[in-house]
Every structure is written in structure tokens, then in C-alpha cells.
Amino acid sequence: MGMEVQNTTAQMMKTPSGGIGSGVKHTSAEVSAKSYANAADYAKELAKRFDYFGRQTKIDGVPTTVSVSPAFLEKCRKDPEKQRYLESNLAAMKQGVEYCSRRTRLLPGNPVMTHASYSVDANGNITMCGGCTNDPDGKIARENAEKRVRKQKEEAARLVRLREKRQAERRAKEKAWKKGREMEYRTTGRNVTQLTDSLLRQMNGLDAREDTANLFDALV
């Protein structure tokens, strides 16, 4: 396509605390239903079980990050029900990205996902964000950049030609004026008034031959 699609910060899916978004099967996770000494210990356990938790990894080739509010981890660490809720959603996130990635390829222009992220806030609400582009290798962007550079060069060349033309016209005017100042005009006769008028007409570029002829006719 000749059109770039770039949506690097668009929110693609916002899921309420009740489960995963439409089209993604909710996957249950095995929960030990044990309590943890603190939220940090629980986070370490989750990081062992979900390789995309708390770090960036790739799911179906899509760079993905998953983060959970420490406040919600604190709520979960002693509450088996909240643990089941969180861990079942964490387990489903991999499937969610895979599903979204497949569906994205079917959109107009056949774009691909460039990134995805899940975040769980202090109340357990889950937000998914992602981006896509139909120019993953940058070919369209490079072509458009080359077109912009080419147009800029053409415009710059046009301005240079215009400036050179104006400079040439200015030099021609200056040369003509300079040449005119260096010229010497001559008129001869016995009537000062007529001589003065004849000289002025010559200096103004007017043809003074008729005046000169009339002048000499009057003097004969």
C-alpha cells in the first residue's frame, strides 16, 4: 500500500476486571492458594511461572510487556480468590496477544502488530495497548522520505534559479545605468534653451535627431 499505518500508542483493548477481551478464550491457571510473605515474593513466583511477567519478551513475534501494580499484588498475596483471578488472566495474556496478532494481519493493508502491553492497576482492572503498521520493514517510509527529499531539492533548485534570474536582471539594470552614466551627450547650436532641451532628451533616451535638425534649420 502507498499509505503508512502507524498506531504506536493506541489502546487496542480495554478489559474490565471480569476477564479477557472478546474473542479470547479465558484460560484457568493452577493456583496454589497459598499466602506469601510480601508482594515481592509473590511477584518472584509469578515471574517464574509467566516468562512475560515484569519483563519484555516476544509473543508470536510481537514485543510484549506485562506489569501488575504492586498494590494489587499486595491484595492478592493473601487472597486465593484474587490470586486465581490474576493468574488466570496472566495465563490468558499469551493467547490474547496471539489472537490479536492474527486478527491484525486480516485488517486492510495487512498490517502487523509492532508491540503489545498489559497493565493491571491497583483495583485489578486490566488495560491492553498495542500498535500496528503496514510498513514493518520501513520500505514505504523510506520511499516517502526519498520523495520528500527529492521535492525539497527541486524546490531549492527552483529558488536558486529564481534568485540567479533576479540577480542577473539587477546586474543588467545596474550595468545599463552605469553605462548610461558613462555616456557623453553632445548638442550644438546658438539657442541655449533649445540646446538644453535637446541634451535632456538625449539623456532620457529620446531620439533628438528631429530636434537637432530643426535646431540647425533655425540657425541657418
Stockholm file with secondary structure:
# STOCKHOLM 1.0

chainA/1-220         MGMEVQNTTAQMMKTPSGGIGSGVKHTSAEVSAKSYANAADYAKELAKRFDYFGRQTKIDGVPTTVSVSPAFLEKCRKDPEKQRYLESNLAAMKQGVEYCSRRTRLLPGNPVMTHASYSVDANGNITMCGGCTNDPDGKIARENAEKRVRKQKEEAARLVRLREKRQAERRAKEKAWKKGREMEYRTTGRNVTQLTDSLLRQMNGLDAREDTANLFDALV
#=GR chainA/1-220 SS CCSCCBCTTCCCEEECTTCCCTTSCCCCCCCCCCCCSSHHHHHHHHHHHCTTBTSEEEETTEEEEEEECHHHHHHHTTCHHHHHHHHHHHHHHHHHHHHHHHHHTTSTTCCEEEEEEEEECTTCCEEEEEEEESCTTSHHHHHHHHHHHHHHHHHHHHHHHHHHHHHHHHHHHHHHHHHHHHCCCCCCCSCHHHHHHHHHHHHTTCCCHHHHHHHHHHHC
#=GC SS_cons         CCSCCBCTTCCCEEECTTCCCTTSCCCCCCCCCCCCSSHHHHHHHHHHHCTTBTSEEEETTEEEEEEECHHHHHHHTTCHHHHHHHHHHHHHHHHHHHHHHHHHTTSTTCCEEEEEEEEECTTCCEEEEEEEESCTTSHHHHHHHHHHHHHHHHHHHHHHHHHHHHHHHHHHHHHHHHHHHHCCCCCCCSCHHHHHHHHHHHHTTCCCHHHHHHHHHHHC
//
